[in-house]
Every structure is written in C-alpha cells, then in structure tokens.
Amino acid sequence: MRHDPLIRPAADRVAELNRRYAHHAAADVLAHALRDPALGRTALVSSFGAESVVLLHMVARAAPETPVLFLDTGMLFPETLAYREMLVARLGLRDLRRLTPDPAELARADPEGRLHLDDPDACCARRKTRPLARALAPFDAWITGRKRYQGGARAALEFFEVEPGTGRIKVNPLAHWRPGDLQDYIDNNRLPRHPLVAQGYPSVGCMPCTGRVAAGEDPRAGRWRGQAKTECGIHVTGGRVARAPRPPQETTP
C-alpha cells in the first residue's frame, strides 16, 4: 500500500487513525487496526521477551494469522527459544517468521562472534536492524510494544505514527499503558511469563548483553550494563538506531 502513489500520504492516514481510535482500549486498537484497510499489510514484531506475551495474546485473539516477525540473532537464551515455541503453540499463532542475520555478512564482520564486545551497535545492526528491515519491506505497517512511560521521544507517543524514512505506519497499542497494566493483563489472562523473569531478568535480550537486575534497579539495568547503549536497534529512523532513555521506575504513591 505505501508504494502506491494513489494512496493518501501516510501522515494523513495516521492523523485520521489517531482521531478514529483516540478513546479505544489497547486490545480494540489492535483488533481494529488489523482489519482497517488504511493500515494495509501489517505484522507484529516480537522478541518473545519479558513483556511480549501481552501483544502476542492480543494478536492471537484478534487475528491469529497475523505474521509475527521474530529476530533470532543467534545469541538468544535457550529459555527464550523454548518460550517462543511454547507460546506459538499455546496461543495458536499461525504465521511465525524467524528472521536471522545474513551468514555471509556475519562471516565477514563477526567470524568469532565477539563483535558485541568491541562494537555492540554494529553487532545489533547486523543481527537485528538489517534482518528486520529486510523482513518489513513488504509490509505497510508493524505493531510495536512501545509505551509513553518509557520517556524521551516516547512521552507523546500516539497509537499510530509514521516511521521516518520508510513511510511505514507503526502501531503502538500499549502507548498509554503503565507497568502495572502489563502485569494485570498477564495475571488476568493467566499468561505464562518468560522463565528468566523469575530469575532476576525483567528485560531479556541477547545472552551476552543481558544480566540480572538487583532489587530497586531500573528494569533495563541489566541490558548492556556499564555502557551508554540502551536500545537494541529495532526502532530505526532512516536505517539508524533511534534510542530512547531508560524508562523511569514506577513508584507507589
């Protein structure tokens, strides 16, 4: 759809979509978006990480045939791969697409699998950003799990936005959710958590770049610990990583 010059510009469609769904709940936004012709071909991008089950469950209930794009970097925890298999079967997801890095590119740039130590941004680019960009090429829109409480540029996040540089539409059904909403949804729907969450990993990424988080630390403190890096790179602007600051901890009044 986004390649068809007869279709209205993405910015106009996004503005209309945000007006139309402004007062809808997250599950309704997602369900309507998957059926709305203004979106075109839509995929869910999922890491099958600590919070992924929420959107996976919503998609499974609304349209289980929706393509689910999963980035298998070659450096994931075995627990993540097992969790993916269990969720796909349990939720009845019908179109899981496993994305992998280009073998020839890895052979040239990271033959010993140590690029994450020397240049983590380059490692993420080769193992995540580029494979995802290739996989998203035929789609007009993709669903993300980003939220306003994560701060930075996300503080004013809407349900729908235009991805700069591609004209593709991003759908953010959880934009207005707080951390407690995620836990409530998981509990209320009796959904299984990622097995590493109970072991002190509230945020789960690649095994070499993810560590345990101590009580009171930011939930993402275990990701690239000791480095300025805070984003893996799947949210890109014109092919470049669009970072956001670490999300603030939610405090109890």
FENSULPE-V761699 format. One record per pair of residues at least 6 apart in sequence whose ideal C-beta (glycine too) atoms are under 7 Angstrom apart, sorted by the first residue. I is the first residue (numbers start at 0). J is the second residue. Records with the same first field share a line. If there is no record, write none. Layout:
I: J + J
This chain:
0: 6 + 39 + 40 + 139
1: 9 + 39 + 139 + 166 + 167
9: 161 + 166 + 168
10: 161
12: 37 + 168
13: 159 + 160 + 161 + 168
15: 37
16: 37 + 159
17: 157 + 158 + 159
20: 28 + 31 + 158
23: 31
25: 172 + 173 + 176
26: 57
28: 158 + 172
29: 57 + 58 + 61 + 142 + 172
30: 61
32: 38 + 41 + 170
33: 41 + 61 + 62 + 65
38: 139 + 140 + 168
39: 139 + 140
40: 137 + 138 + 139
41: 65 + 138 + 139 + 140 + 141 + 142 + 170
42: 65 + 66 + 68 + 135 + 138 + 141
43: 54 + 58 + 65 + 67 + 68 + 142
44: 68 + 131 + 141 + 142 + 143 + 233
45: 51 + 54 + 55 + 67 + 69
46: 70
47: 69 + 79 + 82 + 83 + 86
48: 193 + 202 + 203 + 204
49: 193 + 196 + 200 + 201 + 202 + 203
50: 144 + 181
51: 144
52: 86 + 185 + 190 + 191
53: 173 + 181 + 184 + 185
54: 142 + 144 + 172
55: 86 + 90 + 92
56: 90 + 188 + 190
57: 172
58: 65
59: 90 + 91 + 92
63: 91 + 92 + 93
64: 93 + 94
65: 94
66: 94 + 96
67: 92 + 94 + 95 + 96
68: 96 + 98 + 131 + 134
69: 83 + 95 + 96 + 97 + 98
70: 98 + 127 + 130 + 131
71: 97 + 98 + 99
72: 100 + 126 + 127 + 205
73: 99 + 100 + 126
74: 126 + 205 + 206 + 207
75: 205 + 206
76: 195 + 203 + 206
78: 194 + 195
79: 203
82: 193 + 194
85: 191
87: 95
96: 134
98: 130 + 131 + 134
99: 130
100: 125 + 126 + 130
104: 125
105: 125
108: 114 + 125
109: 122 + 125
114: 121 + 122
115: 122 + 207 + 208
119: 208 + 223 + 226 + 228
120: 228 + 240
123: 231 + 232
124: 232
127: 231 + 232 + 233
128: 232 + 233 + 235 + 240
131: 233
132: 235
135: 141 + 167
138: 167
139: 167 + 168
140: 167 + 168 + 170
141: 167 + 169
142: 170 + 172
143: 169 + 170 + 171
144: 173
145: 153 + 156 + 171 + 174
146: 153 + 173 + 174 + 176
147: 153 + 154 + 156 + 174 + 175
148: 177 + 178 + 246
149: 243 + 246
150: 243 + 244 + 246 + 247
151: 243 + 244
152: 243
153: 243
156: 171 + 174
157: 174
158: 170 + 171 + 172 + 174
159: 168 + 170
160: 169 + 171
161: 168
162: 169
163: 236 + 237
164: 236 + 237 + 238
177: 249
178: 249
179: 249
185: 192
193: 203
195: 203
199: 211 + 212
200: 209 + 211 + 212 + 221
201: 212 + 218
202: 218 + 219 + 221 + 222
203: 209
204: 222 + 231
208: 222 + 223
209: 221 + 222
210: 221 + 224
211: 221
212: 218 + 220 + 221
217: 245 + 248
219: 229 + 245 + 246
223: 229
229: 242 + 244 + 245
230: 240 + 242 + 243
232: 240
234: 241
235: 241
